[in-house]
Amino acid sequence: MSRFTALMNQSVSKSVWVIPGLLLAFLLVLGCVQLYSNANALFGAKNESSNYWITLSKTITPDNIGRKELIGFNANDLAELRKWSEVKQVFPIISNDFKVSADGGNFIPFYTDMYLEAVDNEAIDIQDLSAFKVENNVIPIVISREYLNLYNYGFALNQGLPQITEDFAKKIEVNINLTLKDKNVTYKGRLIGLSDRIHSVLVPKAFLDSLNATQSFAPKHRDIYTRVLVKVNDAKDGGLIAKMEQKGYESNQESLRSAKIKGKIMLVLQAIALLGVFILLLSVVLVINYIKMAFLERREEVSIKYALGYSPKKMVQQISFRFSRMLFVILLVTLGVLSVAQYSLSKLSLSQGMLSPYLDPWLGVMALVIPFVMYAVVFRLIYRWLIRSWRLIT
């Protein structure tokens, strides 16, 4: 290596105090990328191919209490929902417009008023719905799994009643009493499955539609739905939550809280990442200025070397390569620190086993790409400055 090149490389080394700044910058930027990955693992990532289900209802206020036309979703509401970019499909939930009760007959001595709802089969999370049709005076029923859990772990234990399994529950038949406009009808109700998606008592949609059609209610209420089941890309999407709040729609409050927490975390991470990028750019600018000053201090030597046929491009390439190599070493140190931090974080009880002990693969990609990008940037800036300053022609 020539004496000049050695002196140029020493100018990079003299900026060694910039190394802590570069290390801090990479820790902030790459750390934010890893934390973003962790946040998605804990709160759910927004993914166009993902399917999440939420049940929407309108907030009850003193102005709409008891008024189905205000508390429910009409055709215009459904059409607007379908236009939301966050929404994939909309499934109105139909409710009964007549009185319903259930009793256990001679087998189980109980009586209760209840309700029935229905939705398209496509929205029900049960694989086999072949038995979901009314036959031989038997109504197939799908209930929320939470209802069975409430009975087994709450009511049954407190009342000294036997707990029942899902298979046993499917063998029990209860009387479903319907008080219609012109007659009272009793059906046998039989459980065919449990839903983790819909908290309701579901019966076949065609059956409930036919019964509702016999009732005398105002035509303007005929197509009003008190609840709507919606399939979305991300139940915790900030844009979706904002639109729901604007329209006065309610859903699972836990989803709303998670969305707000995730949104605030992302804002903090973006701010920290921007700070890291600023420190990185500032460090690069300082290193470039050191190199420029080294060229200025040896202007005469540069001119002599150019006159002797020494390529200025080659001089700049060597210096840019040394700087990129220094960045690569700093990136390796950064990845080592983040790997230890990620492994420790994944073992904490707070992570609930949802965090990977390994870094996101994108960090490795960035560690490989950044030195090449910086090499190209530093080379271009210094070479163009050198050409303008000494008016050299390669």
C-alpha positions in Angstrom: 0.0 0.0 0.0 1.4 3.5 -0.9 2.2 6.1 1.6 -0.7 8.3 0.5 -3.2 5.5 0.7 -1.9 4.7 4.2 -2.4 8.3 5.2 -5.9 8.3 3.8 -6.8 5.2 5.8 -5.3 6.8 8.9 -7.7 9.6 8.4 -10.6 7.1 8.7 -9.0 5.6 11.8 -8.7 9.1 13.4 -12.4 9.2 13.4 -12.5 6.3 15.7 -14.5 8.3 18.2 -17.3 8.1 15.7 -17.5 4.3 16.1 -19.6 4.6 19.4 -22.0 6.8 17.5 -22.3 4.3 14.6 -22.8 1.4 17.1 -25.5 3.4 18.9 -27.2 4.2 15.6 -27.2 0.6 14.5 -28.4 -0.6 17.9 -31.3 1.9 17.7 -32.3 1.1 14.1 -31.9 -2.7 14.1 -33.2 -2.9 17.7 -36.4 -1.2 16.5 -36.8 -3.6 13.7 -36.5 -6.5 16.1 -38.9 -4.9 18.6 -41.4 -4.4 15.7 -41.1 -8.1 15.0 -41.7 -8.9 18.6 -44.7 -6.6 18.8 -46.3 -8.3 15.8 -45.6 -11.7 17.5 -47.3 -10.5 20.7 -50.2 -8.4 19.3 -50.6 -9.9 15.8 -49.2 -8.8 12.5 -51.3 -7.0 9.8 -51.5 -9.5 6.9 -53.7 -9.4 3.9 -53.9 -13.2 3.9 -54.9 -13.3 7.6 -58.5 -13.8 8.7 -59.8 -12.3 12.0 -63.4 -12.2 13.1 -65.1 -9.5 15.1 -68.7 -9.0 16.1 -69.9 -5.4 15.8 -72.8 -3.8 17.6 -73.8 -0.1 18.0 -73.1 1.7 21.3 -76.3 1.9 23.4 -77.2 5.5 24.2 -80.3 7.2 25.8 -81.4 8.2 22.3 -81.5 4.7 20.8 -82.5 2.5 23.7 -85.3 0.1 22.6 -85.4 1.5 19.1 -84.3 -1.2 16.7 -84.1 1.1 13.7 -81.4 3.1 15.5 -79.6 0.3 17.5 -79.4 -2.0 14.5 -77.5 -2.1 11.2 -79.5 -1.3 8.1 -78.7 -1.8 4.4 -76.8 1.4 4.2 -74.6 0.6 7.2 -73.8 -2.9 5.7 -72.9 -1.3 2.3 -70.6 1.1 4.0 -68.9 -1.6 6.0 -68.2 -3.6 2.9 -66.4 -0.6 1.4 -63.9 -0.4 4.3 -60.5 -1.5 3.1 -59.9 -3.3 6.3 -63.0 -5.5 5.9 -63.1 -8.7 3.8 -66.7 -9.9 4.4 -69.8 -8.9 6.3 -72.3 -11.4 7.7 -75.4 -9.9 9.3 -76.7 -11.8 12.4 -80.4 -12.4 12.4 -82.2 -12.6 15.7 -85.6 -14.0 16.6 -88.7 -11.7 16.5 -90.8 -13.9 18.8 -90.6 -15.2 22.3 -88.4 -18.3 22.9 -88.0 -20.5 26.0 -86.4 -23.8 26.8 -87.0 -26.5 29.4 -85.5 -29.9 30.1 -88.8 -31.7 30.3 -88.7 -34.8 32.6 -85.0 -35.3 32.1 -83.6 -32.0 33.5 -85.9 -29.9 35.7 -85.1 -26.4 34.4 -86.8 -23.6 32.5 -85.3 -20.5 31.0 -86.2 -17.7 28.5 -83.6 -17.5 25.7 -82.9 -16.1 22.3 -82.0 -17.5 18.9 -79.7 -16.1 16.2 -78.6 -17.2 12.8 -75.9 -16.3 10.3 -74.7 -17.7 7.0 -73.1 -21.2 7.3 -69.9 -19.8 5.8 -69.3 -17.7 8.9 -69.7 -20.6 11.4 -66.4 -22.2 12.6 -67.6 -25.8 12.5 -66.2 -28.1 9.8 -69.1 -30.4 9.4 -72.5 -28.6 9.1 -74.3 -31.4 7.3 -76.6 -31.9 10.3 -77.3 -28.1 10.6 -80.9 -28.3 9.2 -84.3 -28.8 10.9 -85.6 -32.3 10.4 -88.2 -34.4 12.2 -89.1 -31.5 14.5 -85.5 -31.3 15.8 -83.7 -27.9 15.8 -79.9 -28.3 15.5 -78.1 -25.7 17.7 -74.6 -24.3 17.8 -73.6 -22.5 21.0 -70.5 -20.6 22.1 -67.9 -22.8 23.8 -67.9 -20.1 26.5 -71.4 -20.9 27.4 -70.5 -24.6 28.2 -67.5 -23.4 30.1 -69.6 -21.0 32.2 -71.9 -23.9 33.1 -69.1 -26.4 33.9 -66.8 -24.0 35.8 -69.3 -21.6 37.3 -72.9 -22.7 37.6 -72.4 -26.5 38.0 -69.7 -26.3 40.6 -71.6 -23.7 42.7 -74.9 -25.5 42.5 -73.6 -29.0 43.0 -74.6 -30.1 39.5 -72.6 -32.5 37.3 -70.2 -31.1 34.8 -70.8 -32.3 31.2 -68.5 -32.9 28.3 -69.1 -31.7 24.7 -69.8 -35.2 23.6 -72.4 -35.7 26.3 -73.9 -32.3 25.7 -74.6 -33.4 22.1 -76.7 -36.3 23.3 -79.0 -34.1 25.4 -82.3 -32.9 23.9 -84.2 -30.0 25.4 -87.6 -28.5 24.6 -87.4 -25.3 22.5 -90.8 -23.5 23.0 -91.7 -20.8 20.4 -94.5 -18.3 20.9 -95.4 -17.3 17.4 -98.1 -14.9 16.2 -100.8 -17.5 15.8 -99.6 -20.5 17.7 -97.2 -22.0 20.2 -94.8 -24.6 18.9 -92.4 -26.9 20.7 -89.3 -28.4 19.0 -86.5 -30.6 20.3 -83.2 -28.8 20.5 -80.0 -30.8 19.9 -76.5 -29.4 20.2 -74.3 -30.2 17.1 -71.2 -28.2 17.9 -69.5 -25.4 19.8 -68.3 -22.2 18.3 -65.1 -20.3 19.4 -66.0 -17.4 17.0 -69.6 -16.4 17.8 -71.0 -15.9 21.3 -74.6 -16.8 20.6 -77.2 -19.6 20.3 -77.3 -20.3 16.5 -80.0 -22.1 14.5 -80.2 -22.6 10.7 -80.7 -19.3 9.0 -83.5 -20.5 6.6 -85.5 -21.8 9.6 -85.2 -18.6 11.6 -86.0 -16.5 8.5 -89.2 -18.5 7.9 -90.4 -18.0 11.5 -89.6 -14.3 11.5 -91.6 -13.9 8.3 -94.8 -15.0 10.1 -94.6 -12.3 12.7 -96.3 -8.9 12.5 -93.6 -6.3 12.7 -93.2 -3.1 10.8 -91.7 -3.5 7.3 -89.0 -0.9 8.0 -87.6 -3.2 10.8 -87.6 -6.3 8.5 -83.9 -5.8 7.4 -82.5 -4.4 10.6 -79.7 -6.5 12.2 -78.7 -5.9 15.8 -75.2 -7.4 15.3 -72.9 -8.0 12.4 -70.1 -10.6 12.1 -67.2 -9.2 10.2 -64.1 -10.9 8.7 -61.1 -8.5 8.7 -57.4 -8.6 7.9 -56.4 -7.5 11.4 -58.7 -7.2 14.4 -56.3 -4.8 16.0 -55.7 -2.5 13.0 -55.5 1.1 14.1 -57.4 2.3 11.0 -60.2 -0.1 11.6 -60.5 0.8 15.3 -60.6 4.5 14.4 -63.5 4.0 11.9 -65.4 1.9 14.5 -65.0 4.6 17.1 -66.1 7.3 14.6 -69.2 5.3 13.7 -70.0 4.4 17.3 -69.5 0.6 16.8 -68.4 -1.7 19.6 -66.6 -4.9 19.6 -64.4 -6.9 22.0 -62.8 -4.3 24.3 -59.7 -6.4 24.6 -59.1 -6.0 20.9 -59.5 -2.3 21.2 -57.1 -2.1 24.1 -54.5 -4.2 22.3 -54.8 -2.1 19.2 -54.2 1.1 21.2 -51.2 -0.4 23.0 -49.7 -1.7 19.7 -50.3 1.7 18.0 -48.4 3.6 20.8 -45.6 1.0 20.8 -45.2 1.5 17.0 -45.1 5.3 17.3 -42.3 5.0 20.0 -40.4 2.6 17.8 -40.7 4.9 14.8 -39.4 7.8 16.8 -36.4 5.8 18.1 -35.6 4.5 14.6 -35.7 8.0 13.2 -33.2 9.1 15.9 -31.0 6.1 15.0 -31.1 7.1 11.3 -30.2 10.7 12.2 -27.2 9.6 14.3 -26.1 7.2 11.5 -26.2 9.9 8.9 -24.4 12.4 11.2 -21.6 9.8 11.8 -21.3 9.2 8.0 -21.1 12.9 7.3 -18.4 13.3 10.0 -16.3 10.5 8.5 -16.7 11.9 5.0 -15.5 15.3 6.2 -12.5 13.7 7.8 -11.6 12.1 4.5 -12.1 15.4 2.7 -9.9 17.2 5.1 -7.2 14.6 4.6 -7.4 15.2 0.8 -7.1 18.9 1.4 -4.1 18.5 3.6 -2.4 16.5 0.9 -3.7 18.3 -2.2 -0.3 18.7 -3.7 0.5 15.0 -3.3 -2.8 14.1 -4.9 -2.0 16.3 -7.9 1.4 14.7 -8.3 0.0 11.2 -8.1 -2.6 12.1 -10.7 0.1 13.5 -13.0 2.0 10.2 -12.6 -1.1 8.3 -13.8 -2.4 7.2 -10.4 -6.2 6.8 -10.6 -8.2 9.0 -8.2 -11.0 6.5 -8.5 -8.8 3.7 -7.1 -7.8 6.0 -4.2 -11.4 6.6 -3.3 -12.3 3.0 -3.7 -9.7 1.9 -1.2 -10.9 4.4 1.4 -14.6 3.6 0.8 -13.8 -0.1 1.2 -12.1 0.5 4.5 -15.0 2.5 5.8 -17.5 -0.2 4.7 -15.4 -2.9 6.4 -15.5 -0.9 9.6 -19.3 -0.7 9.3 -19.6 -4.5 8.8 -17.6 -5.2 12.0 -19.8 -2.7 13.9 -22.9 -4.5 12.5 -21.6 -7.9 13.6 -21.1 -6.5 17.1 -24.6 -5.0 17.0 -26.2 -8.3 16.0 -24.3 -10.0 18.8 -25.7 -7.6 21.4 -29.2 -7.9 20.0 -29.0 -11.7 19.9 -28.2 -11.8 23.6 -31.0 -9.3 24.4 -33.5 -11.2 22.2 -32.7 -14.6 23.8 -33.0 -13.1 27.3 -36.3 -11.5 26.4 -37.8 -14.7 25.0 -37.1 -16.5 28.3 -39.1 -13.9 30.4 -42.5 -14.9 31.6 -43.8 -11.6 30.0 -43.2 -13.1 26.5 -45.6 -16.1 27.3 -43.6 -18.3 25.0 -44.7 -16.2 22.0 -41.3 -14.7 21.2 -38.6 -16.5 19.2 -35.2 -16.7 20.9 -33.6 -15.8 17.5 -33.4 -12.5 15.7 -35.6 -11.6 12.8 -34.0 -12.8 9.5 -34.4 -9.3 8.1 -31.7 -8.1 10.5 -29.1 -10.4 8.8 -30.2 -9.1 5.4 -29.7 -5.5 6.6 -26.3 -6.3 8.1 -25.2 -7.5 4.6 -26.8 -4.7 2.6 -25.9 -1.7 4.6 -22.1 -1.9 4.1 -22.6 -2.2 0.3 -25.0 0.8 0.3 -22.6 2.9 2.4 -19.7 1.9 0.2 -21.6 3.2 -2.9 -22.7 6.4 -1.1 -19.3 7.3 0.4 -17.5 6.5 -2.9 -19.9 8.6 -5.0 -19.8 11.6 -2.7 -16.1 11.7 -2.2 -15.2 11.0 -5.8 -17.6 13.7 -7.1 -16.2 16.1 -4.6 -12.6 15.2 -5.6 -13.3 15.7 -9.3 -14.9 19.1 -8.6 -12.1 20.2 -6.3 -9.1 19.2 -8.4 -10.9 19.1 -11.7 -9.4 15.7 -12.5 -10.6 13.7 -15.5 -10.4 9.9 -15.3 
